[in-house]
Amino acid sequence: MAVVDVDDRRAGAAAGGTPRPAVAVDADALVAQAQFVLAHLGLHPDTELALSLVDVEEMAALHEQWLDLPGPTDVLSFPMDELRIPEPGAVAGPGVLGDVVLCPVVAAEQAAAAGHGVAAELELLLAHGILHLLGHDHAEPEEHAVMFGLQDQLLVAWREAGGAGPTAGRP
């Protein structure tokens, strides 16, 4: 099973009496989803993925540093070994896929606007980030159709396998 490490760097996420973050996140569910997605796509069981949860300030800083765009965003992806989805019948080798960085506060705002739960939005963003790590993009209409089609397929498969679904995390 893929190795997925979670780093919760949100303000207040540390133990020791500091306040908890305003947006609850089930990190174990995100790990399970990431492992499912990587296996579903045929990646090697020893593939490594890092998942970071950050606050709005850190996401805004990363967004500006790496994309030269102001303000926070929902998800950023930082590929490492440039792994790709293997062709049918091919055997993928192990590697370090990279880092997906999620901002739960932005995800919560987007979930409210879309009318679904925060957990469902985080599921979507995680799938989206993993696809970016695997070389997918959505700058051009054809790329958009392919990436979002695959993203939708992954979310349906995850939910059919017992994942949280569109109402998960709804207030």
N, C-alpha and C positions, 0 to 999 in steps of 0.2 A: 504494500500500500504506500502511496506517495507520502513523503515527509513534508508536513505543512507546519511551519512554526508561526506562532502568533505573537506579535509585539504590540501591546496596548499602551500607546504613548500619550493618550488623552490626559489632559489636566484633570487631576482628581482620581485617576484610575488606580493609583498606587494605594496599597493598604496602609494602615497606620493612622487611622482617624481622619484622613483627608476626605472631603466630600466625593461621592461617586459621580461619574459623568451623568449628564442629564438624559442621554440616550442610552438605554439598555441594549447591549449586544450579546447574543449568544455565540461566543467564540467557538465553542465546541461544534455548534451547528454549521458555522462557516468552514471549519476544518473538515467536517464530514462532507459538505458540499464540494469543497475543493478536491478532496480525494476522489469523490464520485466523478466529477467532471474530468479530471486527469485520466482516470481509468476508462471512462466512457469514450474519450478521444483516442485511446490506445497508447497513451504514454507509458513509459517504463515504470514499474512499481517503485523504483528507487528515485524517481524524479523528485527534486526538492523545490519547494515554493515557500516564500516568506510572505506573510500577510501582516500589514501594519494598520492599526486603527489610530487615527490622529485627530486632534482638535482642529477647529477652523483656522486658528492662527498658523499652525504648522502646515496645514494643507495650502493655505494662501502663499506661504513662503516657498514651499516646494513648487507650486504652480508657477510662480514668478521666476524662480531659479532655473527650472528645467524647460518651461514652455514660453517664458517671457510674457505671460498673461497675468493680469491683476486678479486678485480675489481668489477665494477658495473654489475648488471643484469637487466633484463627487468621488472620482477614482483616478489614480495615476498608476501607470505600469512601467516598471524598469526591468527590461529583459537582461538576462545574463548570457546563457550559452546559445541563444538564438535557436532554441528547439522548435520543431515544427510538428504538426499532426502527421503521423506516418501514413503513407499510402496503404490502402487495403491490402492485407497480407504481409506487409512489411513489419519488421520487428524494430521497435524503437529502443535506443540505448538510453542509459541513465544520464542525468545531467541536472544542472541547476537552472530551472525555468526563469526565476527572477523574483521580483517583489511586486506585490499589488498593495497599494496604499488606499485605504478607504477613510472617508470622513463621515462618520455616523450622523453628525448634525446636519450636513448638507443632504445626506440620504433621507433623513427624517422630513426635511422640508419638501423634498421631491416626492416622497411617499404621500404626504398630506395633499399635495397638489394633484397627484395622480389618483388619489382615492384608494390606495391600498396600504398595507402595513409596512412598517420600517424593515422588518425581517425580509419581506418579499423584495423590497428595494435593494437591500444589501445583497440578497441572492443574485439579483439581476446585475448589480455592479460588480460582484465577484466574478460571475461568468464573463462579463464584458472585459474586465481587466485581464483575466486569463487568456482570452482570445487575442487581446493586444500582445501579450507576451509571446504568443504563438505566431505572431507576424500578421495578424488581421488588422485592417484599418477600415475607416468609413468615410474617408475624405471624398471619394468619388462615388457616384450613384451605384455603380456595379459592385464596388467594395462594400458599400453600405448594405446592399441587398444580401450579399453573401454572409457578411459578419452578423447582421441582425437576424437573418434566417437561422444560422447556426446557434446563435445565442438563444433564440426562442426554442429550438429543438432541445438544447441542453436543459433549459428550465423545465420544459414539459417532461423530459426523461427523469430529471431530479424529483419532480413532484410526483410522478407516477411511481417512483421508487420509494416514496415516503417522505420526501422533503417537505418543507414547511408550507409552501404554496402562497397564493396571492393575498390571503387575509392574515397571514402571520405577522404578528407585531402591530396589528391595527389597534389604535387606542380605544 
